[in-house]
């Protein structure tokens, strides 16, 4: 009888673990997604703003934002 209870406990813990990890939503930041999509622009006609909209600078901005968001 104790073997059956032990097996049922393990099954219950396994199911609980699967539910917690499988159903947990991914941490998403809609503000960051909006910024990323808005900053994808054709940089050929931007002139002075070309550096701001360049891929390198945008990555730098995203890294800084993620660092600040993780501090909170």
C-alpha positions as CSV (number, residue, x, y, z in Angstrom):
1,X,0.0,0.0,0.0
2,X,2.8,2.4,0.8
3,X,4.4,1.8,-2.6
4,X,1.1,2.8,-4.3
5,X,1.0,6.0,-2.2
6,X,4.6,6.8,-3.0
7,X,4.0,6.3,-6.7
8,X,0.9,8.5,-6.6
9,X,2.9,11.2,-4.8
10,X,5.6,11.1,-7.5
11,X,3.0,11.2,-10.3
12,X,1.3,14.1,-8.6
13,X,4.6,16.1,-8.2
14,X,5.5,15.4,-11.8
15,X,2.1,16.6,-13.1
16,X,2.4,19.7,-10.9
17,X,5.9,20.4,-12.2
18,X,4.7,20.0,-15.8
19,X,1.8,22.3,-15.2
20,X,3.8,25.0,-13.6
21,X,6.6,25.1,-16.2
22,X,4.3,24.5,-19.2
23,X,1.6,26.9,-18.4
24,X,3.7,29.8,-17.1
25,X,3.6,32.6,-19.6
26,X,6.8,34.0,-21.0
27,X,7.8,37.3,-19.7
28,X,7.0,39.8,-22.4
29,X,7.4,43.5,-22.6
30,X,4.9,45.2,-25.0
31,X,6.7,48.5,-24.7
32,X,10.0,47.0,-25.8
33,X,8.3,45.3,-28.8
34,X,6.7,48.6,-29.9
35,X,10.1,50.3,-29.7
36,X,11.8,47.6,-31.7
37,X,9.2,47.6,-34.4
38,X,9.0,51.4,-34.6
39,X,12.8,51.7,-35.0
40,X,13.1,49.5,-38.0
41,X,13.4,52.2,-40.7
42,X,15.1,52.7,-44.0
43,X,18.2,54.7,-42.9
44,X,19.2,55.8,-46.4
45,X,17.1,59.0,-46.3
46,X,17.5,59.9,-42.7
47,X,20.5,62.2,-42.7
48,X,21.4,63.2,-39.2
49,X,19.1,60.6,-37.6
50,X,20.9,57.8,-39.5
51,X,23.0,56.9,-36.4
52,X,20.0,56.8,-34.1
53,X,18.2,54.3,-36.4
54,X,21.3,52.2,-37.1
55,X,21.3,48.6,-36.0
56,X,24.2,49.0,-33.6
57,X,22.7,52.0,-31.8
58,X,19.3,50.3,-31.5
59,X,21.0,47.2,-29.9
60,X,22.7,49.5,-27.5
61,X,19.4,51.2,-26.6
62,X,17.7,47.8,-26.1
63,X,20.5,46.6,-23.8
64,X,20.3,49.7,-21.7
65,X,16.6,49.4,-21.5
66,X,16.8,45.7,-20.4
67,X,19.3,46.6,-17.7
68,X,17.1,49.3,-16.3
69,X,14.0,47.1,-16.5
70,X,15.7,44.3,-14.7
71,X,16.7,46.6,-11.8
72,X,13.1,47.1,-10.8
